[in-house]
Amino acid sequence: MTTDPNATVAWSGNLEPAFKKDVSFKTFLGRGSGESIQMEFSGTGFVVVQPYEEVYMQSGG
């Protein structure tokens, strides 16, 4: 299972998390998910994720 680190909240103790870089061709073209680092879990268990949305600051003027 692979997740976005910003959305990953918790996982069961028998899973082994690792970070992996996404270097797919789609990422270079700007057509990927926009995530360049993913968390990859191996083993049997569960992962809890929540939606993540980036907040961009704007200066009022």
N, C-alpha and C positions, 0 to 999 in steps of 0.2 A: 504494500500500500504506500502511496506517495501523497504527501499533503503540503500545503503552503505553511511555512513556519509561522507566519503572522496569524494564521487561523487555528493553529494547533493549540489546544488547551491542555489536554492530558491524555495519557495512554496507560494501558494495563502493564503491570510490572514485568510480565514475561516477554514483552516486545523489546527488540533492540533498535533504537533509533540511530540514524546516521544522516548526515547532510550530503546532498549530491547536487552538483552543478548541472543546470540545463543548458546544453550548448547545441540545441537543435537548430536546424536551418530556419524554421519558422521564427525563432527568437531573433535571429539576425535580421530577418525581414520585417520585424515589428508585428508579426501576425500571430505570435504565440500568446500565452497567458500573461506575459509581461513579467513572470517570475523567473529569476535566473538561479535561485537556490530553492531546493525542495527538501523536505524531510522524508526519508524512506524508512519504513518499518519492516523488520523481518521477524517471523515467528507467528504465533497464534494469540489473538487477543482483540482488543478494541482500541479505537482512537476517537477522542472527542474533539470535534472542530466546531468553530463558530464562524459566521460570515465576517469577512474583513473588508473594510472599505477605507481607502486612503482619504485623508482630509487635506485639502490644499488650502493654504492660507492666502487670503486676498487682502490687499491693502485698499481700504476705502479712500476715495479721493474725490 
